[in-house]
Amino acid sequence: MTGESLFASYQSKEGFWDEMCGIEGIRLPYRQLAEQVHPLHLSNLQEKEALANRLFMNQGITFTVYSDNQGIERIFPFDILPRIITAAEWQHVEAGIKQRLLALNRFLNDIYHDQQIIRDGIVPADLVAGCPHYNREVKGIDVPHQIYVHISGIDLIRGEDGRFYILEDNLRTPSGVSYMLENREVTKRIFPEMLSSNRVRMINNYPLILHNILLSLSPRPVSNPTVVLLTPGIYNSAYYEHTFLARQMGIPLVEGRDLFVDNHKVYMKTTTGYKQVDVIYRRIDDEFMDPLVFRTDSILGVPGIMSAYRKGTVALVNAVGNGVADDKAVYAYVPAMIRYYLNEEPILPNVPTYQLANPEERTYVFRNIENMVLKRTNQSGGYGMLMGNKADEKEIETFRGEVEKNPRDFIAQPIIRLSTVPCLIGGKLVPRHVDLRPYALCGPDGIEIVPGGLTRVALREGSLVVNSSQGGGSKDTWVVDI
């Protein structure tokens, strides 16, 4: 079987927006790719698939599944055919993300200072106060340049109308960027000529952009600030990414035990003595950062680091307390934030969201449960969800009981008919559902977004859950100038 016959036998799913095929056949962005794959035999593609797997294995590109007794380390599944986005589509996505992050940064600065958006009745006070990630310990702290969200991974989906929607905001310690970068490197190896011939925009400058932003946040006016990446350690699910980014930026990878605080300043232990640290790119959650302020049993953080943060002698990236802005219940108010702070209409719409703390909305959701997905407001990775169209009566009743106990902890959204893209699975080209996580970097000079992002794929047939912990994989994402 040749690549041409693979594409000829491809059948998109009825009722879903297929990003490669429309009524007219193969859409323009995919035509050159299809023509380049046509002469290849299936055996050639399978050899490239095997090479990609070996490259991921040799690089140690893995993720962790804590709940699997068969062994927790896995290679991140990779589909060799790229997902393609046009320059015009990307321009729209980029503008929408920048607008959203401007509003979210202002919201975080506001609620940790004057709380004007609450006083004006735009966002309910109890919604913020009831968020477990609203961090009273950082109220009043002035962060550098009033930037709270330096690194974000905003999840988007494409609906059956072909439009992009914001699914959720990841503003604490977003992960996955190393997979985006490694996906591109693997694509270069298996399809070396395609990237240039298809005019694909580059993404490999992400570590450089991030490093420059980290340097710019130094509280000390020194020519060479000390920047470190703080990791929870080797047992963290994203440890590969921590080591990858530290290596790419040329900065030390440290654990909490490598740092200490003296006179409200953070120091790093080195073989040549103690060295003051200016900027910490932290991959540790708020509650583990300082056992003197948060969880007293934490051995991951640094005792006294919050005192240094409050004094302004060290910058923490991302800022402590960001979780209130990516709470799934607060998510519903982001369009209102955009109107309030920017006096603009949202460029990228939210997915309609029902607050289950509202009795009327809760009743409506359970009456229409077969069309709904219910989510815990502070869980991620595909956990804490109920897909109404897949659940049986017992599962629904159990979930209803949990909702009734603490309705603030749940939201519901209509089940979106996620767009599909072609994937090479079992020797056939088949449609699978995808989302997109672009990575945005906010610094004193503005917001930069590398063109593309991490495309996550629900590899199981019929599945709408793209998370790697739930059987998902990924693709290289091309933004092409056509």
C-alpha positions in Angstrom: 0.0 0.0 0.0 1.3 3.5 -0.9 0.8 6.8 0.8 -1.5 7.8 -2.0 -3.8 4.8 -1.3 -3.7 5.6 2.4 -4.9 9.1 1.8 -7.5 7.9 -0.7 -9.0 5.5 1.8 -9.2 8.1 4.6 -12.7 8.7 5.8 -13.5 11.6 8.1 -16.1 11.2 10.9 -19.5 12.5 10.1 -20.6 15.5 12.2 -17.1 16.5 13.1 -14.8 19.2 11.6 -12.0 17.3 9.9 -8.9 19.5 9.6 -7.6 17.7 6.5 -10.7 16.9 4.5 -13.7 19.0 3.6 -16.5 18.8 1.0 -13.9 19.8 -1.6 -11.5 16.9 -0.6 -8.1 17.6 0.9 -7.9 21.1 2.2 -5.2 23.4 0.8 -2.9 23.4 3.8 -2.6 19.6 3.6 -2.3 19.1 -0.1 1.5 19.5 -0.4 2.0 17.1 2.6 -0.3 14.6 0.9 1.6 14.9 -2.4 4.9 14.3 -0.6 3.7 11.2 1.3 1.9 9.7 -1.8 5.1 8.1 -3.3 6.0 6.4 0.0 5.0 2.8 0.8 3.3 1.9 4.0 6.5 0.0 5.0 8.5 3.3 4.6 6.0 5.1 6.9 6.2 2.3 9.4 10.0 2.5 9.4 9.7 6.2 10.1 7.3 5.4 12.9 9.7 2.9 14.4 12.6 5.4 14.1 10.5 8.0 15.9 9.9 5.6 18.8 13.6 4.8 19.0 14.5 8.5 19.1 12.0 9.1 21.9 13.4 6.1 23.8 17.0 7.1 23.3 16.3 10.6 24.5 14.4 9.4 27.5 11.3 11.3 26.5 8.8 9.8 28.9 5.9 10.7 31.1 4.7 9.2 34.3 1.4 7.3 35.0 1.1 7.1 38.8 -2.0 5.0 38.7 -0.7 2.1 36.5 0.7 -0.9 38.4 2.3 -2.2 35.2 5.1 0.4 35.4 4.8 4.1 35.5 7.3 5.3 32.9 6.0 5.5 29.4 7.2 6.8 26.0 4.9 9.6 24.9 3.1 8.2 21.9 3.8 10.2 18.8 2.0 10.2 15.4 4.3 11.0 12.6 1.9 13.0 10.4 1.8 16.7 11.5 -1.2 18.8 12.3 -1.2 21.8 10.1 -2.5 25.3 10.9 -2.4 28.2 8.4 -0.8 31.5 9.1 -4.1 33.3 9.0 -5.6 30.9 11.5 -2.6 31.3 13.8 -2.8 35.1 13.7 -6.3 34.8 15.0 -5.3 32.3 17.8 -2.2 34.4 18.7 -4.2 37.6 19.1 -6.9 35.8 21.2 -4.3 34.3 23.6 -2.5 37.6 24.0 -5.7 39.4 24.8 -6.7 36.8 27.3 -3.3 36.8 29.1 -3.4 40.6 29.4 -6.8 40.4 31.2 -5.7 37.5 33.4 -2.6 39.2 34.5 -4.6 42.3 35.4 -7.1 40.1 37.2 -4.4 38.5 39.4 -2.9 41.9 40.2 -6.3 43.2 41.1 -7.5 40.5 43.4 -4.2 40.5 45.3 -4.4 44.3 45.8 -7.5 46.5 45.5 -10.0 43.8 44.3 -11.9 46.4 42.2 -13.4 43.7 39.9 -15.1 42.2 43.0 -16.2 45.6 44.3 -17.8 46.4 40.9 -19.7 43.1 41.0 -18.1 41.6 37.9 -16.7 38.5 39.7 -18.4 37.2 42.8 -16.4 37.6 46.0 -17.4 34.1 47.2 -16.1 32.5 44.0 -12.7 33.9 44.6 -12.7 33.3 48.4 -13.9 29.8 47.9 -11.1 28.9 45.5 -8.5 26.7 47.2 -5.8 28.3 45.1 -6.6 31.9 46.2 -3.5 32.5 48.3 -4.0 35.1 51.0 -0.3 34.8 52.0 0.7 36.7 48.8 -1.9 39.5 49.1 -0.2 42.9 48.8 3.0 41.5 47.3 4.1 43.7 44.3 5.5 41.3 41.7 8.0 42.6 39.1 6.3 44.5 36.2 2.9 43.3 37.6 3.4 40.1 35.6 2.0 37.0 37.4 1.7 34.7 34.4 5.1 34.5 32.8 4.6 31.0 31.3 1.2 29.7 30.2 -0.2 26.8 28.2 -3.7 27.8 27.1 -5.7 24.8 25.9 -7.8 25.3 22.7 -10.2 23.0 20.9 -11.8 23.3 17.5 -15.5 22.7 17.4 -17.7 21.3 14.7 -18.0 24.8 13.2 -14.2 24.9 12.6 -13.8 27.7 15.1 -11.2 27.7 17.9 -12.5 27.8 21.5 -10.6 28.3 24.8 -11.0 25.1 26.8 -9.0 26.0 29.9 -6.1 28.2 31.2 -3.0 26.6 32.6 -1.3 29.4 34.6 0.6 27.6 37.4 3.3 25.3 36.2 2.2 24.3 32.7 4.0 21.3 31.2 4.4 19.7 27.8 6.7 22.3 26.1 9.6 19.8 25.9 7.3 17.4 24.0 6.5 20.2 21.5 10.2 20.9 21.0 11.2 17.2 20.8 8.3 16.5 18.4 9.8 19.0 16.0 13.3 17.5 16.3 11.9 14.0 15.6 10.0 15.4 12.5 13.3 16.8 11.2 14.9 13.4 11.4 12.1 11.4 9.8 10.9 14.0 7.2 14.1 16.2 6.7 13.0 18.0 3.5 9.4 18.7 4.4 9.7 21.5 6.9 11.5 23.9 4.6 9.4 22.9 1.5 6.2 23.5 3.4 7.4 26.8 4.8 6.8 25.7 8.4 7.6 28.4 11.0 10.3 27.5 13.5 9.8 26.9 17.3 13.3 26.0 18.5 13.9 29.5 19.9 11.5 28.9 22.8 14.3 28.2 25.4 16.1 31.4 24.3 13.0 33.5 24.6 12.2 32.0 28.0 15.8 32.5 29.2 15.8 36.2 28.2 12.5 36.8 30.0 13.9 35.1 33.2 17.0 37.3 33.1 14.9 40.4 32.7 13.0 39.7 35.9 16.1 39.9 38.2 15.5 42.1 41.2 19.2 42.9 41.3 20.8 45.3 38.7 23.6 42.9 37.8 24.9 42.0 34.4 24.6 38.2 34.8 21.7 37.3 37.2 21.6 33.9 38.7 18.6 31.9 37.3 17.7 28.4 38.5 15.0 25.9 37.7 13.5 24.4 40.9 12.2 20.8 40.5 10.5 18.5 42.9 12.9 15.8 41.8 13.2 12.7 39.8 9.9 11.2 40.8 7.9 14.1 39.4 5.9 13.2 36.2 7.5 16.1 34.3 11.1 15.6 35.5 12.3 14.9 31.9 11.0 18.4 31.0 12.7 20.0 33.9 16.1 18.6 32.9 15.5 19.4 29.3 14.7 23.0 29.8 17.5 23.6 32.3 19.9 22.1 29.9 18.6 24.1 26.9 18.8 27.4 28.8 22.1 26.6 30.4 20.9 27.1 34.0 21.3 25.0 37.1 18.6 22.4 37.9 18.1 22.5 41.7 16.0 20.9 44.3 14.8 22.5 47.5 17.7 21.1 49.5 20.1 23.0 47.2 18.8 26.3 48.3 18.5 28.2 51.6 17.4 31.6 52.8 19.5 34.0 54.8 18.5 37.6 55.7 15.6 37.4 53.3 17.8 36.4 50.4 17.9 33.0 48.6 21.3 31.3 48.1 22.3 28.2 46.2 24.9 25.8 47.5 27.7 25.3 45.0 31.1 23.6 45.0 32.7 27.0 45.2 30.5 28.4 48.0 27.2 30.1 48.3 25.7 32.1 45.4 22.7 34.5 45.6 19.8 33.4 43.4 17.9 36.1 41.6 15.2 34.3 39.6 13.6 30.9 40.3 11.7 29.1 37.5 9.7 26.9 39.8 8.0 23.7 38.9 6.7 23.1 42.4 3.1 23.9 43.4 2.4 26.7 45.8 1.5 24.5 48.8 5.0 22.9 48.7 7.1 26.0 48.2 7.7 27.1 51.9 7.0 24.8 54.9 7.1 27.9 57.1 4.1 29.3 55.3 2.2 26.5 53.6 2.4 22.7 54.1 4.6 22.1 57.1 5.4 18.6 56.0 6.9 19.7 52.6 10.5 18.7 51.9 10.3 19.9 48.3 10.5 23.7 48.9 12.7 26.1 50.7 12.0 27.3 54.3 11.8 31.1 54.3 11.5 31.6 50.6 8.2 33.5 50.9 9.9 36.1 53.2 12.5 36.7 50.4 9.7 36.8 47.8 7.8 39.4 49.9 10.9 41.5 50.3 11.4 41.4 46.6 14.9 39.9 46.6 14.0 37.0 44.4 11.6 36.6 41.5 9.4 33.5 41.3 8.2 32.3 37.9 5.2 31.8 37.7 4.0 34.0 40.6 2.6 32.3 43.7 -1.2 32.4 43.8 -1.9 32.1 40.1 -4.2 29.1 40.6 -7.2 31.3 41.3 -7.1 32.4 37.7 -7.1 29.0 36.1 -9.8 27.6 38.5 -12.4 26.1 36.2 -15.2 28.0 37.9 -13.4 31.3 37.5 -12.8 30.4 33.8 -16.4 31.3 33.0 -15.7 34.9 34.0 -12.7 35.5 31.8 -14.7 37.0 28.9 -16.1 39.5 31.5 -12.6 40.2 32.6 -11.6 41.0 29.1 -14.5 43.5 28.7 -13.8 45.0 32.2 -10.0 45.5 32.0 -9.5 45.9 28.2 -12.9 47.3 27.1 -12.8 44.7 24.2 -14.8 41.8 23.1 -13.1 38.4 23.5 -11.4 37.3 20.3 -11.5 33.6 21.2 -14.7 32.4 22.9 -15.0 30.2 25.9 -16.8 26.9 25.9 -20.2 27.4 27.5 -19.8 26.6 31.2 -22.4 25.9 33.9 -21.7 26.6 37.6 -23.0 23.7 39.6 -23.1 25.8 42.7 -26.1 27.5 41.0 -29.2 25.3 41.8 -30.9 26.1 38.5 -27.8 25.4 36.4 -27.2 22.2 38.4 -30.7 21.0 37.7 -30.4 21.8 34.0 -27.1 19.9 33.8 -28.4 16.7 35.4 -31.5 16.8 33.2 -29.2 16.9 30.1 -26.4 14.8 31.5 -26.0 12.7 28.3 -24.8 15.9 26.6 -22.5 17.1 29.4 -19.0 16.7 30.7 -18.7 17.4 34.4 -15.3 18.5 35.8 -13.8 19.1 39.2 -12.7 22.8 39.2 -9.1 22.0 40.5 -8.1 18.8 38.8 -6.3 18.2 35.5 -4.9 15.4 33.4 -8.3 14.1 32.5 -9.0 13.1 36.1 -12.1 14.1 38.1 -14.3 14.1 35.0 -17.6 12.5 34.1 -18.5 12.1 30.4 -22.3 12.0 30.5 -22.6 10.1 27.2 -20.3 7.3 28.5 -21.4 7.0 32.1 -23.9 4.5 33.4 -26.6 5.3 36.0 -24.5 4.2 38.9 -21.6 6.4 37.9 -23.9 9.4 37.4 -25.6 8.9 40.8 -22.2 8.6 42.5 -21.0 11.8 40.8 -24.3 13.6 41.6 -23.7 12.8 45.3 -20.3 14.3 45.2 -21.6 17.4 43.5 -24.4 17.9 46.0 -21.9 17.7 48.9 -19.7 20.5 47.5 -21.1 22.0 44.3 -18.5 24.9 44.2 -15.9 22.2 43.3 -17.7 21.3 40.0 -18.6 22.8 36.6 -20.2 21.3 33.6 -19.8 22.0 29.9 -21.5 20.6 26.8 -19.6 17.8 25.2 -17.8 19.5 22.3 -17.4 17.6 19.1 -13.6 18.0 18.9 -12.1 18.4 15.4 -10.3 15.4 14.0 -7.0 15.0 12.1 -5.5 12.0 10.3 -3.3 9.6 12.3 -1.4 6.6 11.1 -2.6 3.7 13.4 -2.4 0.0 12.7 -1.3 0.6 9.1 -4.3 2.8 8.3 -5.0 6.5 8.1 -7.8 7.2 10.5 -9.4 10.3 12.1 -8.6 11.1 15.8 -9.7 14.0 18.0 -7.2 16.7 19.0 -6.7 19.8 21.1 -4.0 22.4 21.0 -1.8 23.9 23.8 0.2 26.9 22.5 2.8 28.2 25.0 2.9 31.9 25.7 5.7 33.8 27.4 5.0 37.1 29.1 7.9 39.5 29.9 8.4 43.2 30.4 8.6 43.7 26.6 5.3 42.0 25.9 3.9 38.5 25.1 5.6 36.1 22.7 4.0 32.8 21.5 6.0 30.3 19.5 4.0 29.4 16.4 2.2 26.1 16.9 2.2 24.4 20.3 1.6 20.9 21.5 -1.1 19.0 19.7 -2.5 16.3 21.9 -4.3 13.4 20.3 -6.9 11.0 21.6 -5.5 7.9 20.1 -8.3 5.6 21.2 -11.1 5.3 18.7 -14.0 7.5 19.7 -12.3 9.0 22.7 -12.5 12.8 23.3 -9.9 12.7 26.1 -6.4 13.7 24.8 -4.4 13.5 28.1 -1.4 11.3 28.0 -2.4 9.8 31.3 -5.7 8.7 29.6 -4.2 7.1 26.5 -3.4 10.2 24.5 -0.4 11.0 22.3 0.9 14.0 20.4 1.8 15.4 17.0 4.1 18.0 15.6 2.2 21.2 14.9 3.0 23.1 11.8 2.1 26.8 11.3 2.6 27.2 7.5 2.7 30.4 5.4 0.3 29.8 2.5 
